[in-house]
């Protein structure tokens, strides 16, 4: 008996919940819509403020990056200019050393020409004198030209005889490698 009385009590509770949902005043819906619209407006305003702040920060970072890149570019130009100056100095020094070495080798061959005459004959002594004279003339030509002219001459030589240029570069590379391997 207690069961039958409990069931009818449950139905009225459900009926009350349904009644409160459907019986909500019309002003409550309008108020909810107004609150929702206000929340959307606040969200839009917050998003706009966030976007504005992001733009401001991005512009600040862009300005900093631009300033740093200009500084780095100026620094790189300075280093480039210093490298060009140093390379030019080294090229002039190398040209002078090569000219002196070739001239010295020519003088050495010329000094030894009489000994070659005695040991091998006058014909070979004349070859040595001719080679000596050519070496000294070449040294004088190298000394008289500036670095740009020598560079142009080298480019022209490579254009005319690329195979010979590659062979000479290989021999020079081998000799340099041998010098450095012996110094270790």
C-alpha positions, 0 to 999 in steps of 0.5 A: 500500500505504501507503494501505490501512494508513492507513485502518485506523488512522483508525477506531480513533481515532474509536472511541476518541473515541466510547468516551471520550464514552460511557465517562464516569463517572457521577460526572462527570455529577453533578459537572457538574450540581452545578457548573451548579446552583451557577452558576445559584444564583450568577447568581440571587444576583448578580441579587438583589444587582443588583436590591437595589442598583438599588432602593437607588439608585432610592430615593435618586434618588426622595428627591433628586427629591422634595426638589428638587421641594419646593424648586422648589414653594416657590420657585414659591410665593414668586415667585407671592406676589411677583408677586401683590403687585407686580400689586396694587401696579401695579393700585392705581397704575394705578387712581390714575393713571386716576382722576387722568387722568379728573379732569384731563380733566374739569377741562380740559373745564370750563375750556374750557367758556366758550370753547366758549360764545363760539365755538359757543354756550351749548348746546354749552358746557352739553354740555361742562360736563355731560361735565366733571361726569360725568368728574369724578364717574366719577373720584371713583367710580373713586377710591372703589372698591377693585381687587376692586370694579372687577374685578367691575364690569368682569366685569359690564360684559362679561357685559351687553355683550360686543360693546361690551367687545370693541370697547373692547378693540380700540380700547384695543389699537390706541391702545397699539400706536400709542403704542409704535410712535411711541416706537420 
